[in-house]
Amino acid sequence: MNSTILSRASIVIPDKELLVNIVRLRVRQLNAGHRPLVAVPPGMGLSDVALSEIADNKLTSESTAAPDADALAAPIITFPGTPATKKKAA
């Protein structure tokens, strides 16, 4: 892995764990036959290709987490005729 490409990619995505996961998933795609988004010189490894794509802002990430998970949670509805208390085990 080329350290200069790694340092350029870590400027774009400063979170190390996120950078590792993006590179891992992109290498998996490249192994499956997807085309690189940048020009690839001969002998360049797939992880360097993925890091080059990140460094050139061809790949980015976005959060999929909900901004407020409690606001999106569905309320608990009790059905009519069901007791609100639990029965004790015998």
VENTANOR-V286436 format. One record per residue. SS is DSSP state (A for helix, B for strand, O for the rest). Layout:
# VENTANOR-V286436
SS + SS
This chain:
# VENTANOR-V286436
O + O + A + A + A + A + A + A + A + A + A + A + O + O + O + A + A + A + A + A + A + A + A + A + A + A + A + A + A + A + A + O + O + O + O + O + O + O + O + O + O + O + O + O + O + A + A + A + A + A + A + A + A + A + A + O + O + O + O + O + O + O + O + O + O + O + O + O + A + A + A + A + O + O + O + O + O + O + O + O + O + O + O + O + O + O + O + O + O + O
